[in-house]
Amino acid sequence: MCPHGAPDDSDVLKYGLSYRLEDFAELAVRLGSPYDYHRFGEVIMMDTFKDGLNRCSATAWGVGGYASLSNDGALFDGLSLMLRTGADPNNYAAASWYTAFPFSYSYGFLARVSFGVQGCKIGLRILFYTGISYAEFWLIYNYTLNTLSIVLSDGSELVIDNNLKLYHAVKMFHSYKLVVDCNKIMYMKALVNNHSYNISGYAGKTGTATLGPYMLTQVFGYGLDSSSSDYYVDGVVLTQNDIWEGM
């Protein structure tokens, strides 16, 4: 047995040179953690669907729309959440996670999503409900237009990348992350794979609402025209006190 506090292989004779592992993202990958991307902030929720759909609420609209566990495409634990939009103009599907009302100033929401050839719009949504008002943030990738956008305080979309081409395949997961400041009701940062966007100068949408207090984080997908579309979600992570290089 290894001494207390020593590495598991401390009693094994090393062959050749050995080095310290300084990159904790690499360590996370080696240990199988779903938090291996843009590792800032304190983790307060992870979901790889290994416990089923107990942690999230999945909904789908339109004829034939549904949500279920799937092993057709997965990154962690052999399972993912499949969202199928309905085959009509109301073709929308989403998975939501509810969290107690936040006390931190900033939150980061990360999800990995793959989609098929019929994919249209996909993205992340963060909602803060105080009991008397709400603040809302969106990150939207439009596959047909190759654009990435956010929703501003007046409800309009602002394109922050007009040439973002993501490959579509069931087993090809893309990483999306949105970082926001819930106190100032401001966007902070967006990330898609290796693309990083400073969006700190823009405010989220606000309004009155009697819901809450709680925070809702959501992954959503829209179908193409009136066709059904399948999306696969895995490796969802929510962090607080999330920082970024611009601070």
C-alpha positions, 0 to 999 in steps of 0.5 A: 500500500502506498504511503498516505498522500503519495501518488498511487504509483509511488511504490512502482519503479519508473522506467525512464524520465517522469514528469509532473502533470501541470495541465489540470484540464489534461488531468481531468480528461485522464480521470474521466471528468466532464469538466475538461474545458475552460476550467474556471470557476467553482463547479456546482452541478455536473450532468452526464446522464449516468443517473438517467434524467433525474437531474434535468427536465426535458421537454419537446414540442411539435408532432413526434417530438420527445426527449430520451436517453440514448447511446447512439452518441455520447462522450461520458458514461456511455449515455447522452440526452437525445432531444428530438424536435417535432415535425411542424413549425413548433419544432423545439426541444430543450433540457433544463436544470434548476438551481437555488437562487444564485449568490455569486456574481458570475456563472458559467454554463457549459454543454456539449451538443451534437446534431445531424444534417437536419440541425437548424438552431442550437444553443444555451439559455440562462434565466435568473428569477428573483420572485419579482423580475427576471434576467435572460441570456441566450447563446444561439448557433444557427447551422444554416447561416453559420452564425453565432449570436446573443439576444440583447436587452431589447430582444433583438439578436446580435451576431458575434460571428458570421462565419462559424462552421461546425461539422454535423455528425451524431458522434461529433460533439461541440462545446458551448459555454456562456458566462454571465454576470447576474448582478449587473445583468451583463454578458461576459464571455462566450466560447464555442470549441476553440473560439472565444468571444468577449461580449462583456459590453452587452446587457441581458434581457429583463422583465417582470415575473413572479416566479422564483427565486431560482436559476434555470439553465437550458440547452435547446434545439430547433428543427429545420423548417417543419422537419424533425431534428435530433440533438444529443447533449452530454457533459453539462457543467454549471460553475459559479464565480467564473472568471475570464481572461478579460478581468 
